[in-house]
Amino acid sequence: MPVPLYQAKAEFFRMLGHPVRIRVLELLQAGPTPVRDLLADIDIEPSNLSQQLAQLRRSGLVTATREGSTVVYALAGADVAELLRTARRILTEMIQDQGVLLAELRAAD
C-alpha cells in the first residue's frame, strides 16, 4: 500500500529536523564541499557528521563523489537551496511579527 502524501511530507520534514543536517545543507549552498571542510565548519565528531551525511544522502538531498581519498558532498539540486531560502523568509516573517507584538507589549507597560 503506498504511503499517503501527507505522511511522506511529514517524514521528509522529520528528516530535516536535525540542526547538523540543516547546517550541512546551508554550507553546501556555496558549492561542492569536501568532508574535511564540513568538519572544520561544524563542531561535531567525524562519526556524527558521517551519520548525518548518510541520512542526507539516503534521502536524496545531497550527492557524494570521491576525488582520490576525499569525499565531496553537494546539494542534489537547486530545489534544496530554494527550500532553505524559503524557510529563511518564513522565519524572518515570523520573527518580525514577534517583534511587532513585543513592541506592542512594551508600549502597553
C-alpha positions as CSV (number, residue, x, y, z in Angstrom):
1,M,0.0,0.0,0.0
2,P,1.5,3.4,-1.0
3,V,2.3,5.9,1.7
4,P,-0.1,8.8,1.8
5,L,1.4,12.1,0.6
6,Y,0.9,13.8,3.9
7,Q,2.8,11.0,5.6
8,A,5.6,11.3,3.1
9,K,5.8,15.0,3.7
10,A,5.9,14.5,7.4
11,E,8.8,12.0,7.1
12,F,10.6,14.5,4.8
13,F,10.3,17.3,7.3
14,R,11.2,15.0,10.2
15,M,14.4,14.1,8.3
16,L,15.2,17.8,8.0
17,G,14.6,18.2,11.8
18,H,18.3,17.9,12.9
19,P,20.4,21.1,13.3
20,V,23.5,19.4,11.8
21,R,21.7,18.4,8.7
22,I,20.3,21.9,8.2
23,R,23.8,23.3,8.7
24,V,25.3,20.9,6.2
25,L,22.7,21.9,3.6
26,E,23.4,25.6,4.3
27,L,27.1,25.1,3.8
28,L,26.6,23.1,0.6
29,Q,24.7,26.0,-0.9
30,A,28.2,27.5,-1.6
31,G,29.0,24.6,-3.8
32,P,30.5,21.1,-3.5
33,T,32.5,20.7,-0.3
34,P,34.9,18.1,1.0
35,V,34.1,16.4,4.3
36,R,37.2,17.8,5.9
37,D,35.9,21.4,5.2
38,L,32.4,20.5,6.6
39,L,34.1,19.2,9.7
40,A,36.1,22.4,10.1
41,D,32.8,24.5,9.9
42,I,30.7,22.2,12.1
43,D,31.9,21.5,15.6
44,I,30.9,17.8,15.9
45,E,32.7,14.4,15.9
46,P,33.5,13.0,12.5
47,S,31.4,9.9,13.2
48,N,28.4,12.1,14.0
49,L,28.9,14.1,10.8
50,S,29.2,10.9,8.8
51,Q,25.8,9.7,10.2
52,Q,24.1,12.9,9.3
53,L,25.6,13.0,5.8
54,A,24.5,9.4,5.3
55,Q,20.9,10.4,6.2
56,L,21.0,13.3,3.8
57,R,22.4,11.0,1.1
58,R,19.8,8.4,1.6
59,S,17.1,11.0,1.4
60,G,18.4,12.2,-1.9
61,L,19.1,15.8,-0.8
62,V,22.9,15.5,-1.3
63,T,25.2,13.6,-3.5
64,A,28.7,12.3,-2.7
65,T,31.6,11.9,-5.1
66,R,35.1,10.6,-4.4
67,E,38.0,12.6,-5.6
68,G,41.0,10.4,-4.7
69,S,40.8,9.8,-1.0
70,T,38.5,12.8,-0.5
71,V,34.7,12.6,-0.4
72,V,33.0,15.7,-1.7
73,Y,29.3,16.4,-1.0
74,A,27.0,18.6,-3.0
75,L,23.3,19.6,-3.0
76,A,21.4,17.2,-5.2
77,G,19.5,20.0,-6.9
78,A,18.6,23.7,-6.8
79,D,15.3,22.9,-5.1
80,V,17.1,22.1,-1.9
81,A,18.7,25.6,-1.9
82,E,15.3,27.1,-2.7
83,L,13.7,25.2,0.2
84,L,16.4,26.7,2.6
85,R,15.8,30.2,1.2
86,T,12.0,29.8,1.6
87,A,12.5,28.6,5.2
88,R,14.6,31.7,5.9
89,R,11.9,34.0,4.5
90,I,9.2,32.3,6.6
91,L,11.4,32.5,9.8
92,T,12.1,36.2,9.1
93,E,8.4,37.0,8.8
94,M,7.7,35.1,12.0
95,I,10.4,36.9,13.9
96,Q,9.3,40.3,12.5
97,D,5.7,39.5,13.7
98,Q,7.0,38.6,17.1
99,G,9.0,41.9,17.2
100,V,5.8,43.8,16.5
101,L,4.0,42.0,19.2
102,L,6.9,42.6,21.6
103,A,6.9,46.3,20.8
104,E,3.1,46.5,21.5
105,L,3.6,44.7,24.8
106,R,6.3,47.0,25.8
107,A,4.3,50.1,24.8
108,A,1.4,48.8,26.9
109,D,3.5,48.8,30.1
